[in-house]
């Protein structure tokens, strides 16, 4: 799988850019704020219809266009070559009187955003990936959702429905707290939340099992066999009904218990979740919000039984995050049968020689990888000789001669 053409119009600091791209590594060099990260963000946006850097689609439109045009817009187009053929993805963001509208098309046909997710599989590596370990639960949930939506369309549909259900259920709970509605109306929403929420719980649980296997292997290599990493799913509703581990204390593998085996059958999880919702109904009414479900899940990283988000060193946290991202690549390849496109944004400057070598090995295996750097010397002559090399300056691309 690789991106053979990329067109950006009025996107960030790009007025108009068209690139013909090949397989293999693509190295982008330039000083900060020249557009290297914006290009990687655009590719990730075509893959997931979301961005890790903007709070809203409005921020993706070139600011001069926003200021000067009557109907400002940004457009992204990508031509993706994969084993099943060629697909074209086009996303246009337009400012209208009522706000910003996103038009998504696949091979020229209008689609929902979720319908194009996974047509271009991409994994992005960022210097701030350490926040996957050190940040809040919401960041880890978004990470899991982004991964699963690329490889599991049913999960993506269930997630969209689940988010709507939680919003509507919360609105009803607030009205019940004010005694303006009958509690009997919660029955329908409990059933809907349990049905869609159970699918999310089961798929997250089993995906984390797969990630755990890969992350453990990569972490052993990166730590020279000195440390053992485990990923631990911590759902707000536990289908195995196990006690919550005390992450303030070192844990042993046996204490994770059923976390290390596949989730129970979907129907059983849905029934248990619905029963749990009924048991805490009055508490939810009193507080006016849905208190359990996948929207409150978390993921923990344990090195030799120690929660590294609480007690790990900066180096351990960074290694745990990198090991997990490497495992993400493995999982995508296993599920789709193709290597995803890799997007590496100035990550070499954050890594030592051992971790750099691990990343370069991954790039060598990839069908296509985009790498950004401020210094050509971050990559040796041998690597640059087989890469497409571009100098990026204020949104302009210039092909560089290889050493």
N, C-alpha and C positions, 0 to 999 in steps of 0.2 A: 504494500500500500504506500502510495506517495502522492503528494500534491504536485501536479504538472504545470498548473498555471494559477497565478494569484493576481487579482485586480482589486485595488483599493481606490475609492473616489471619496474625497472629503472625509477621510477617516483619520481622526487624531491630527498629526502633523503632515499627513499625506494628502496633497491636492489630487494627484492622479498618479498611480503606480501600476505598472503591469510587468510581471516577472514570468519568464518561462523557466521552469525548474526541473531538475533531474533527480535521480535517485542518489543516495549517498549523503555524506555530510555537506552542509551549507553553512559556511562560517561568515558571520557578520561582524565587522570591526568598526568601531567608531567611539567617539567620546560620549559622555552621558548626555541625555536629553536630545539625541539626534534622531531617534525613531526605531532603534533596534528592538526594544521591548514592545513597542506598539505593533511591530510586524508579528512578533510571536503571539501577542494578545489577539490579533486579528485571526490568525490561524486557529487558535483555541476557540474563538468565538464562532467560527464556521463549524467547528467540531461539536460544541456544546450549547451554542446560542447564549452563553453566559460569559462573563469576564471576571477574572480575579482582581482586577484593578479599578473598575469603575462601579460607583454606587447606583448609577442609572444609565440607560442607553443615551440619554442626552449628552453625557460627557464624551461619547465616542464621535460625535460630529465635530468636524474642524471648527474651532471657535471663530475664525474669520468668516466662515460660511454662515454660522449662526447669527453673526452680527450684521452681515451685509445682504444676505439673500432673503427674498420674500418667503420662500418655502424651502428652507435648508434641509439637506438630507446627507446621509452617508450610505455608501454601497460597498459591499464586500462580495466578491465572487471567487470561487475556487473550483478547479477541475481536478477531480480525484481519480487516480488510476488504482484499481484494486483487482483481485483475482476474478471477481464477478463481473467486471466490465468497468465502464467509465461513468461517473456521476458528476453533475454540476450542481453546486450549492450556491445560492445567491440570497443575500440578506440586505434589505434596504430599510433604513431608519429615517422616517420623515417627520418633521415637525408640522403638526396641524393645529387648528385653533384650540382644540380640546386637550392637546398634549402631544406625545410622541408615539407614532405607530410603527410597528415592525412588520414588514412584509417578508415572508420566508418562502423560497421556491426551491423545488428539487426538480432538476431537468426541465425547468420552465413552468412547472405546475405549482400553483399555490398550495402550501402545506402549513400545518401547525408546526410550531417550533419543535415539539417532541418527535415529529415525524422525520426530521433530518438528523437528529442526534444519533451518533453512531455510524453515520455514513462516512465520516472521516474520523477515525480513532486517533486521539492525540493524548500524550502524557506530558505535562509541563513540569519542569524542574526550576525552582526559584530559590534565591538566597534565603527568602523568608519561609521556606518549607519547614524550618524548625518550629514555626508556630503551629504546625500540625500537632506537635507534641506539647508545646508550652501554652498554646492558646485555649480558648474556651470550647465547650462542647459543641456549640453551633458551628464552629469551623470544621470540626471533625465530621459532623453530620453532613455538611455541604461536600466535604471531600468524598465520603461514601456515596452520596447521591450522584455526584458528578461521574464517579467511576461506574456505578451500577447502571446509570441511564445510558452510558455509551455501549454497554454490552448486553443489556436486558430491557428490551422495549416494554415488556409487561410491567416491570418494576417502575419504569418511567410513567406509564399511564396510571398505575396505582398511587404513585407519589403525588401526581397532579390532583387526583380525586381526593386523596387523604387530606391534603392541605386545604382544599375547599371545605371538606367535611368539618375539620377542626375549627375553621373560621366560623362556619354557620352554627356549629354546636356551641362555641364560646358565646356567640351572640344570644343564643337561647338561654344558656346558663346565666348570663347577666340579667336577662329579663326574669328568669325564675328567682334570682336573688332579690328582685324587687317585687316578687309576688304578682307579676303581670301575666304569667302563663302557667299552664298545668304541667307538673313533672312527668305526666304520662307521655308527653311529646318527646321525651328523651329516648324512649325505647327505640324508635326508628333510627335516630342518629347513633345510638350505641351499637346497633347492629351494623350500620354502614362503616363506622369507625373500626369496629373489630374486624370486619371482612377485609378492608383495604389495609388496615394497620398490620394485620397478621402477616400478609404477604411481605410487607416491608421488613418486619422483624425476622422472618424466616430467611429471606434473601440476604439481609445484612449479616445475620448470624453465620450462614454458610460461606458467604464471601470472605468474612474475616477469618474463618478457618483456613481458606485457601491463601489469603494474604499472609497469615501467620506462618504457614509452611515456607513460603518464599522469603519472607523477611528474616526468619530464623537463619536460613541458609546464607543469605547475603550478609547478615550481621556477623555471623561466624567468620566469614572471609575478611570483612572490614576490621574486625577486632582481633584478627590473627588468632582466632579460636579461643580468646580469653573470656568472652562474655556470651551469655545466652539471652536473646530477646524473645519475648512473647507478646502477642497482641491479645487483648482481653476485651470482648464486647460487654458493655455494661448497659443493658436496656432498662428503661424505666419500668417496663413490664417484662419480667423474666419468664420465658416459656418453660424453663426448667424449675422454676419456683425455688431457687437456691438462695441462701443468705448472701447479702452484699459483703464482699471481702473487705477487710480493714486495710485500705491502701496506705495507712500510716505506718504499717508494720511490714517487714519482709514476708513474702508469700512463697509457698512451695507449689509445685505444679498440681499436686493432688487437690489443693484448696480451690483450684479453678473448676474442678469437677466436670460437670456436663458442658461447660463452655468449650471443651475440647472435642465434643462429639456433635454431629449434625443436629439441627433444630428438630423438634417434634413435627408431626404432620401438620399441614396448614389448617385443616379443619379443627384439630385439637387446640392449636394456638388461638384461633379465632374464638372458639367457645370459652376458653380460659380468660381471654382478654375481655369479652363481653361480660362474663361473670364478675370480673374484677371491677369493671366500670359500674356495675349495679351495686357492688358492695361499698363503693366510696361515693355514691351519688350525692348524698347530703353534703358531704365535705366539698364536692365540686360546686354544688349550688351555692353554698355559703361563700366560696371564694370566687365564683363567677368565671371559672376557667377549667379547661380539660387538664387534669393533673397527671395522667399517665398516657403512654403511647410513644410511637417512634419519634415524635417531635421533641422528646425529652431524653433521647438516648445519648450514650457517650461511648468512647473507645479509649482504653488505657494501654500504655506501653510499659512493659515490665522488663527490666534487665536483671537477671539473677534474682527475681522475686521483688525487686525494688521498683516502685513507681517512679520513672525517670522524670515525669513532669513535676514531681514534688522534690525529689532528692538527687536527680541525675546531674552530672556536670554538663556544661554547654556542649562539650565534645560528644558526650554520650547522647544527648538530645538530638544533636545534628545527625549522628550516625543512625539513630533509630528512625528518624524521618527519611533519610536517604535509603535505608534498607527497605522501608515500606514502599517508597516510590519505585524502587527497582522491582519489588514484588508485584506492584501494580502493572508494570510492563509485562512481566511474565504471565500474569493472569489474563490480560487482554489478548496476548498472543495465543494462549491456550484456548480461550473461548472463541475467538474470531478466526483463528488459523492464520493470521497475518500479524506482523509486527506493527504496532502503532507508530505514527509519526512522533518523533521526540522533539521537544522544545526546551532547550537548556539556556536559561537566561543568566549569563555571567556567574555560573555556579563554580567554575574552576578556581576562582579567587578565594572561595570559601573552604576549599578542600586541600588536604595534604596529599602527598604523592601516592599513597596506597589507595585513597578514595578516588583520586583522579584516574588512576589506572583502571579501577572498576568501572567508572563512567565511560572512559574511552573504549573499553571492551564492549560495553553495551551499545555505544554509537557504531562500532564496527559491525555489529550484528544487525543494526536497524536498516530498514529499507530506505529511510530518509530521516535526517536529523538536522535541525536548525540550532546553531550555537552562536551566542553573542559574546563579545569580548571587547575590552578597551585596548588590549595589547596583543598584537599578532604573536608575540613570543610566548603567550600562554599555551600555544599549540606549536609543536615542533615542525620543522620543514617537511618531514615525511608525511605528517597528517595534512598539512596545508597543500601538499602536492597532489593529493587525491580528493580535495574538497573544492566545491565551488566557493570562491572567496569574493566578498563584496565589501567595499568601504562605504559606510553609511554616514551621510552628512546632511543634516537638516531635511530629512525625508527624501534625499536623493541617493540612488544606488549607482555605484561604479564598480565594474568588475575589476579585480586585481590580478595582476600576473602572479602565477604560482612560483615559489622559489625553485 
